[in-house]
Amino acid sequence: MTIPDSIDAVQDRLSTAGYVCSRPLATVVFLSLRLGRPLFLEGEAGTGKTEIAKALAACLDRPLIRLQCYEGLDAASAVYEWNFAAQMIAIRTAEAGGGADRAALQEELFGPDFLIERPLLQAMRGSDRGAPILLIDELDRTDEPFEAFLLEALSDFQVTIPELGTIKAAEPPIVIVTSNRTREVHDALKRRCLYHWVDYPSFDREVEILQARAPELPATLSRQVVAFVQRLRTEDIFKKPGVAETIDWAKCLLALDVVELSPEVIADTLGAVLKYQDDIQKLQGSEAKRLLDEAKASIAAA
């Protein structure tokens, strides 16, 4: 599918994939697609950074290739590996057959049949449906040496395999890099990307998101859920709930056939919103009722 030709078209396309996109975010996505620049999305966990890559893949009908980052990730794990077990079987088979041509065997062992392609190499290969979406998720979890390697790979959109040579993308992938900002990502990488901070949405936008992702939820309950979660984010808690938790909680309430929030319902389902016991304990008893009252008051005043 072709790239959207305007910011409004980006918003419309993402909307068809269930992603409610703000105008500033749609603008930077449009520019990233039009200019062929990687997009660096930074923000709190659960604000929809990963989801935008999934939505783009869906609305553009492109394959999504995800590189999930973690501490200790290296180039070999991100680009390629050789299938060592299959290579050993091929060697034993050749030896059993007797008199194998060593040069031919070596060429075969380090050929495409024994190559395990990891996300970066897969992204350079491309697909029949056009350039894939390459999601480099939670880059801040990796070490600085991998970040330096990635800088080179994204500059030239090519990777080198010593046994096979350099593989360059015929059409550069659409790259989205995300970070939860557990550490600062180096400026050199940010400079090669378009940048956007993905913040918690406004009340109206979060209600719109909830209606898109949980359309069966009654409108009144939807507004109560969003108002309560937004009040939670102002409290002194260890981990503020993201939009993902809002959606999860709404689906839990749907499963329980809840029609209106109450302190009792909140106490029973708080584990869908908060993920740390200390935070849950802070919201026991009168605290949950206080926040619910404040949430309902804010709705009434709107």
N, C-alpha and C positions, 0 to 999 in steps of 0.2 A: 504494500500500500504506500502511496506517495506521502511525502512529508507535508504537514499542514502549512498553508500559505499565509497564515495570519495568527496573531495571538488569540483572537476569538475562536479560530478553528482549533487551536491547541486545547483551549478550555472545553470546547464541544466534544472533541475526540476523547479527551480524558474522562469527561462526564459519561460517555457511553460505556467506559470501562469501570464505572463506579467510583471514580476519583474526583472529588470536588476540589478544584484548583483555584487558588487566589490569583488575581491579575498579576502581581509581581512575580509569582512563581511561574505562571504561564508565559510571561515575557522572557524570563531567563531560559526556560525550556525551548521556546521558539528560537531564540538566538543560538542556543547550543546546537539545535538541529540544522539551522540555516548556515551557520558558520563552520560546522564540523568540529566544534570545540568540546572537550570533556566538560561535564557539569559536576561541580563539587558542592554537595549538599551537607550542611552541618546543622546540628541542632540536638535537642534532647531526644532520648530514646522514646519511640512510640509516637512521633509526630508525623509519620508518613513518608519518610525519606526512601525507604526500601520499596514501599507501595507504589511510588511514582514510576519506578523502573518496571515493575510488573504491569502497571496500567499502560505504560508506553508500549511495551511489548505486545499487549493485547490489542490496543487500538491501532497500532501500525502493522500488526500481523507479522512481527519479527520474532525470531527465537531469542529467548532470554538466557544468557550465560552468566551464572553467578559465581563470583569468587568470594567466598566467605573468609574474611581475614581473622587471624588469631596470632597470639604470641608465638614466635618461632617459625612462622611461615617463611619459606625460602623460595628461590626462583624455581628450583626443581619441582616443588609441589604445585606451584602456580602455573608452570609452563608445560612440562612434560616429564614422563618417567619411562624407563625401559621396563618391559615386562620380563623381569629376571627369571621367574619360574618357567615361562614359556621358552626363554632362551636356553635354559639348562636342559629342558626336554629336547629341544632341537639339536643341541650339542650331543647329548647321549644317543639320540636316534642316528645322527650322522656317524658317530663312533661305532655304533653297532653295525651300521651298513658297511663300515670299513673303507679306508682310503678317501675320506672326504677332502675336497679341495678347500684348503684353509682360507684362501682369499675369497672364494665364492661364499663360503660359510660365514665369514665375518661380514661380508656385504649384506648377506641375507639377515643375519642376526640384528644388525643395526639399520634395518629397513622399516618401512611403514607398517608391516605386519606385526612388529613387536613394539611399536611405539604407542604409549598410552598418552593421549592428548588431555592436558589439563586446561582449565578455563581460558588462560591467556592465549594459548595456541589455538584453541577452538575458535576464539573470537577473530583471530587473524585469518582463519580459513574461510570465514564467511559462509553464506548459505544461498540456496536458490531463491529465497524470499527477500534477499537484500542483506544489507549490513545488519548483524545482530545487535541486540542491546547487551552491552557488557556492564554488569553491575559489580563494582568492587566495594563490597559491603563492610562497613566498620573498619576503615583503614587505620584508625587510631589504635587499634588493638595490635598492630604489627610492630616490628622493630624498625629502626631507622635504616639499616642496610637494605631491607626489602623496599622501603619507600624510595631509596635512591635508584634501585633497579627498575622500579615501576616508572620512575621519572623518564628514564631512557626509553623504555618500551612504549610509553604513551607519546613521546616526542616524535618518534619515527614510525610508530605502529608496525613494528617488526620485532621478531625474536630470533635468536640464533641458537641452533642446536649443533654442537661441534661435529657430530657424526653426519649430519645432513646439510648443514649450511644455514644461511639466513632465510627466514620465511617472512615475507612482507605482505601485509594485507592489501589485496587488490582494491578493496573499498573499506576505509577505516570504520571500525565499529562505532556505534553510538555509546559513549562511555558515561556512566554515572558513578561517581565516587561518593560514598557517604562516610560521615564521622559523627560519633556521639560526643566528641571533644573530651575524651578522658585524658588526652594529651594533645599538645599542639602539633599539627601537621606542618612540615617544613614549607616555608614561603615559596621555594623553588617549584614545588608541585602545584601549589595554589595558583601561582602566576600563569601556569599553562592551562588553567581551567577557568570557566565562568563560575562565579561563587554566589551562593544564596543561603541565607540562614533560614531554616524552617522552624518557625515558632509555633507555640500552641495557638490554635485558631480562636477567633472571636466567638462569642456566644452564638450568634446567628449562623456563622459558618459551621460550627460544630454540630448544631442542630441539623443543618443541611446534610452534613456528612453522615450523621446518624440515620437520617431518613433514607439516604442512598444505600447504606449498608445494612440497615435493619428496617425495611419499609413497613413491616407488620406492626411495629411498635406504635401504640397510640400517641397522637401528637402531644397530649398533655404530659404523659409519662416521659416522652422524649425530651421535652423541655426541662422537666424536673431532674432527669438524669444528668443532662448537660450542666444545668445550674449547680447541682450538688458537686459534680466533679470539678467544675471551675472554682468552687469555694474550697475544695480540698487542696487545690494547687496553691492557694494562698496560705495554707497552714504550714507550720514548721514540722515537716515530715521528711524522712530520709529519701524516699523516692516518690516524686510527684507522678500521678497517673497520666499517661499519654492518651492520645486519641484511640489507640489500639485497645487500651483498657476500657475506655468509654463504650466502644463497640462490643467488647466481650461481656461487659456488665449488662448492657441492653439485651443481648441474646440470652443471658442467664435469666433475666427478668421475664423475657418472653416464654422461656421454657417452663417457668413457674406460674405462668398466667397472672402475673402481677399487673394491676391496673393503675396503682398509685404508690408512690414511695411512702414508707413509714419507717420509724426508727427500728422496728422489729425486722422488716425486710432488709434494711441496710445491714443490720448486725448479722443476719444469716448469709448475706451474699458479699460481704466486704472483701473476701479473698479474691474476688474477680477483679477488684479495682486496685487494692494494695497488696504488695508482694513481700512485705517485711512484717514480722510479728510485732515489733515495737510500734510501727505505724498503726497497725490494726488495734493494738491495745489503747492507743491514744484516742481512738474513735469509739470507744465503748461507752455505753450508757448515755449520759446527758450530752456529751460532745456531738454525737451523731444527730441528736434531736436539735441541738443549737444550729448546726450547719444546715440541716434540712429546713429549719424555720427561716434561716437567712436566705437560702436558695429560693424558697417559695415567695419570700418577700421581694426578692430581686425580680422575679417573674411578674409579680403583681404590679410592681412599680414601672416595668418596661412599657 
